[in-house]
Amino acid sequence: MNDAPGLVAQLVKLIVDLTWFLDSCDDEEVDPDWAVKWLEHIAHVLADLPPEQRTAVVTEVSSLATTNRSEAPAKWVASFAEATGLTDPEN
């Protein structure tokens, strides 16, 4: 994953922004059932990453939250890793 850090950062930003859109859009914009299915799918794919890749994603998400490089609000981005199961809420 360290072979293309710029690519990883952009892909993580894309995932965060897409997830935020699906989580926050109106029912008229996206069918709620469809949005939930995709949010669950995204969380599942992230949960299946090997530990070192999950750590890299969490690091990129933390960077997005502190630098405001995402379209999503910083507070929402800060909760992304826990909400998608990338981190343990008790740690």
C-alpha positions in Angstrom: 0.0 0.0 0.0 3.0 2.3 0.4 3.9 1.9 -3.3 1.4 4.7 -4.2 0.7 6.9 -1.2 -0.9 9.6 -3.3 -3.2 7.1 -4.9 -4.2 5.6 -1.6 -4.9 9.1 -0.2 -7.2 9.9 -3.2 -9.0 6.5 -3.0 -9.6 6.9 0.7 -10.9 10.5 0.2 -13.2 9.1 -2.5 -14.5 6.4 -0.2 -15.1 8.8 2.6 -16.9 11.3 0.4 -19.0 8.7 -1.2 -19.9 7.2 2.2 -20.8 10.7 3.5 -23.0 11.4 0.4 -24.9 8.1 0.9 -25.3 8.7 4.6 -26.5 12.3 4.3 -28.5 12.5 1.0 -32.2 12.9 0.9 -34.5 10.0 0.0 -35.3 11.8 -3.2 -31.7 11.8 -4.3 -30.9 8.1 -3.6 -33.2 5.3 -2.6 -32.6 4.7 1.1 -32.5 0.9 0.7 -29.9 1.2 -2.0 -27.8 3.6 0.1 -27.9 1.2 3.1 -26.8 -1.7 1.0 -23.8 0.2 -0.3 -22.9 1.6 3.1 -22.9 -1.9 4.4 -20.9 -3.2 1.4 -18.2 -0.4 1.9 -17.9 -1.3 5.6 -17.6 -5.0 4.8 -14.9 -4.4 2.2 -12.9 -2.2 4.6 -13.3 -4.8 7.4 -11.8 -7.4 5.1 -8.5 -5.5 4.6 -5.4 -6.9 6.2 -4.5 -5.1 9.4 -1.6 -3.1 7.9 -3.9 -1.8 5.2 -6.7 -1.0 7.7 -4.1 1.0 9.6 -3.1 2.9 6.5 -6.7 3.7 5.7 -7.3 4.9 9.3 -4.2 7.1 9.0 -5.5 8.6 5.8 -8.9 9.2 7.3 -7.4 10.9 10.3 -5.4 13.1 7.9 -8.6 14.0 6.1 -10.4 14.9 9.3 -7.6 17.3 10.4 -6.8 18.9 7.1 -10.4 19.2 5.9 -9.5 17.8 2.4 -12.8 16.0 2.2 -16.2 17.2 1.1 -17.7 15.7 4.3 -17.7 17.7 7.5 -14.6 17.1 9.7 -16.6 15.8 12.6 -18.2 13.2 10.4 -14.9 12.2 8.9 -13.4 11.9 12.4 -16.1 9.3 13.2 -15.7 7.4 9.9 -13.1 4.8 11.1 -15.2 3.8 14.1 -18.5 3.9 12.2 -17.2 1.6 9.5 -15.6 -0.8 11.9 -12.0 0.0 11.0 -11.2 0.7 14.6 -12.5 -0.8 17.9 -14.7 1.8 19.7 -13.2 0.7 23.0 -9.6 1.5 22.0 
